[in-house]
Amino acid sequence: MTELNKSKTGSDLEIEAILQQVKAGDIHVYTEIISCFQKPIYIYCYYLLNNKEDAEDATQDIFIKGLENISNFTYNTSFSSWLYKIAHHHCIDLIKKKTKGYKFWTGFKKEHTNQIHLQESRYDNFIHELLEKLNMDEKRILLLRSIEEYSFEEIASIMGLKTTTVRKKYERLRKKLMKENKVGGEIYGHSFKTGG
């Protein structure tokens, strides 16, 4: 099987076929799942963990957990939502394991990284600055909604919250970011999805 189609129904059907093969014992086809979801899962982990190496390790662990728990997957939700739920819980566990010095260390690391990598793009810096102003729930909602383009229902399923709670948090988050950075809001405001 070649690269998965971009259309949602075609992609869903191909993923379902791959999952059936994996459940039947052909774990080699799981590499197609990895190639399809590796980049978005890595980006999600990177923005939550703020570290490339941690994000790479987390991404590998998430796919291993996905394979180990593949028999628990049911078609009540999309496979991507199920995989993001694993990623969500894995990253939260990693963050909880960090010591109280976590904020100090990330601030220190960021300062030194910025000195070494001054040529980082302005957009990347802008994204990092915005994310640093957010609490963990806000980060997760923003990443899942604006970058991964999940619906409020899917985000609620991934995070274990009510859909109305996610919707309200997203609207407050949107207003907060627009207020804090009017220039950024005007330039990048199109990134905020509205509606369901």
Stockholm file with secondary structure:
# STOCKHOLM 1.0

chainA/1-196         MTELNKSKTGSDLEIEAILQQVKAGDIHVYTEIISCFQKPIYIYCYYLLNNKEDAEDATQDIFIKGLENISNFTYNTSFSSWLYKIAHHHCIDLIKKKTKGYKFWTGFKKEHTNQIHLQESRYDNFIHELLEKLNMDEKRILLLRSIEEYSFEEIASIMGLKTTTVRKKYERLRKKLMKENKVGGEIYGHSFKTGG
#=GR chainA/1-196 SS CCSCCSSHHHHHHHHHHHHHHHHTTCGGGHHHHHHHHHHHHHHHHHHHHCCHHHHHHHHHHHHHHHHHTGGGCCTTSCHHHHHHHHHHHHHHHHHHHSCTTHHHHHHHHHHHHHHHCTTCCHHHHHHHHHHHTSCHHHHHHHIIIIISCCCHHHHHHHHTCCHHHHHHHHHHHHHHHHHHCHHHHHHHGGGSCCCC
#=GC SS_cons         CCSCCSSHHHHHHHHHHHHHHHHTTCGGGHHHHHHHHHHHHHHHHHHHHCCHHHHHHHHHHHHHHHHHTGGGCCTTSCHHHHHHHHHHHHHHHHHHHSCTTHHHHHHHHHHHHHHHCTTCCHHHHHHHHHHHTSCHHHHHHHIIIIISCCCHHHHHHHHTCCHHHHHHHHHHHHHHHHHHCHHHHHHHGGGSCCCC
//
